Amino acid sequence: MSEQADITKVIERYVEAGVKGDAKLMAQSFHDDATIYAVTPDGATEGGPIQILFDAVDGQPAPNLTGEIGPIDVNETTATAKIVLTDWAGADYTDQFTLLKAGDEWQILSKVYHDRTKA
């Protein structure tokens, strides 16, 4: 399987976890030290450890969530990827990820996102 296909599977698992509201499944896509950040409508930066996302997702399924995976750029042990998410419990986001390949496994190290519903 190609590196891009492996990364696509990581991102698809992330979306599946969002649909199910399953933080444990979502955590499988992320590195233990992963972070999440965004800019609020008033221009402030918010975020921190990825646990913020897991806490928000856990037990909150988004059954209509869909995602369109955009470009994936791979550099042997690092990568970047983009996904456009629609209807995550009524919100639309654009996520950009940095990923690391530890051993044979790709994991998301950072997530930055833009909330398109607040634009």
C-alpha positions as CSV (number, residue, x, y, z in Angstrom):
1,M,0.0,0.0,0.0
2,S,1.3,3.5,-0.8
3,E,2.1,6.1,1.9
4,Q,-0.7,8.3,0.7
5,A,-3.2,5.3,1.0
6,D,-1.9,4.7,4.6
7,I,-2.4,8.3,5.5
8,T,-5.9,8.3,3.9
9,K,-6.8,5.4,6.2
10,V,-5.7,7.4,9.3
11,I,-7.8,10.3,8.2
12,E,-10.8,8.2,7.3
13,R,-10.6,6.6,10.8
14,Y,-10.6,10.1,12.3
15,V,-13.8,10.9,10.3
16,E,-15.4,7.6,11.3
17,A,-14.7,8.4,15.0
18,G,-16.4,11.8,14.5
19,V,-19.5,10.1,13.0
20,K,-19.6,7.7,15.9
21,G,-18.6,10.1,18.6
22,D,-15.9,7.7,19.6
23,A,-12.9,9.4,21.2
24,K,-11.0,6.1,21.7
25,L,-11.2,5.3,18.0
26,M,-10.2,8.9,17.2
27,A,-7.2,8.7,19.5
28,Q,-5.8,5.8,17.3
29,S,-5.2,8.4,14.5
30,F,-3.2,10.8,16.7
31,H,0.3,10.8,18.3
32,D,0.2,10.9,22.1
33,D,1.7,14.4,22.0
34,A,-0.6,15.8,19.3
35,T,-2.0,19.3,19.5
36,I,-5.0,21.2,18.2
37,Y,-5.2,24.9,17.4
38,A,-7.5,27.4,15.7
39,V,-8.1,31.1,15.5
40,T,-11.4,32.4,17.0
41,P,-13.7,34.8,15.2
42,D,-12.2,37.7,17.3
43,G,-8.7,36.8,16.2
44,A,-7.4,35.0,19.4
45,T,-5.6,31.7,19.2
46,E,-7.1,28.8,21.1
47,G,-6.1,25.2,21.5
48,G,-3.7,22.9,23.3
49,P,-3.4,19.1,23.8
50,I,-5.4,16.9,21.5
51,Q,-7.4,15.7,24.5
52,I,-9.5,18.9,24.0
53,L,-10.8,17.4,20.8
54,F,-11.3,13.9,22.3
55,D,-13.3,15.4,25.2
56,A,-15.5,17.3,22.8
57,V,-16.1,14.3,20.5
58,D,-16.7,11.6,23.1
59,G,-20.3,10.5,23.2
60,Q,-21.3,13.2,20.7
61,P,-21.9,11.4,17.4
62,A,-22.2,13.4,14.2
63,P,-24.0,11.0,11.9
64,N,-24.1,13.3,8.9
65,L,-20.4,14.2,9.0
66,T,-18.6,13.8,5.7
67,G,-15.1,14.6,4.7
68,E,-13.3,15.3,1.5
69,I,-9.6,14.6,1.7
70,G,-7.5,17.1,-0.2
71,P,-3.8,17.0,-1.0
72,I,-1.5,14.8,0.9
73,D,2.2,15.6,0.7
74,V,4.6,12.9,1.9
75,N,8.3,13.2,2.7
76,E,9.3,9.7,3.8
77,T,8.7,10.2,7.6
78,T,6.7,13.4,7.6
79,A,3.5,14.5,5.8
80,T,0.9,17.1,5.5
81,A,-2.8,16.6,4.7
82,K,-6.0,18.6,4.3
83,I,-9.6,17.6,4.8
84,V,-12.8,19.6,4.3
85,L,-15.5,18.5,6.8
86,T,-19.2,19.1,6.3
87,D,-21.9,18.9,9.0
88,W,-19.9,18.0,12.1
89,A,-23.0,18.5,14.3
90,G,-24.0,21.5,12.2
91,A,-20.6,22.9,11.7
92,D,-18.2,22.9,8.7
93,Y,-14.5,22.8,9.2
94,T,-11.3,22.7,7.1
95,D,-8.6,20.7,8.9
96,Q,-4.9,20.7,8.1
97,F,-2.7,18.0,9.7
98,T,1.0,17.3,10.1
99,L,1.8,13.6,10.4
100,L,4.8,11.6,11.5
101,K,5.6,8.0,10.5
102,A,6.9,6.2,13.6
103,G,8.0,2.7,12.5
104,D,5.3,1.6,10.1
105,E,2.5,3.7,11.4
106,W,1.4,7.2,10.4
107,Q,0.0,9.4,13.2
108,I,-1.4,12.9,13.2
109,L,1.0,15.2,15.3
110,S,-0.9,18.4,14.9
111,K,-4.3,19.6,13.8
112,V,-5.1,23.2,12.9
113,Y,-8.5,24.0,11.7
114,H,-10.8,26.7,10.4
115,D,-14.5,26.9,11.3
116,R,-16.1,27.8,8.0
117,T,-19.5,28.1,9.7
118,K,-18.3,31.2,11.6
119,A,-17.0,33.0,8.5
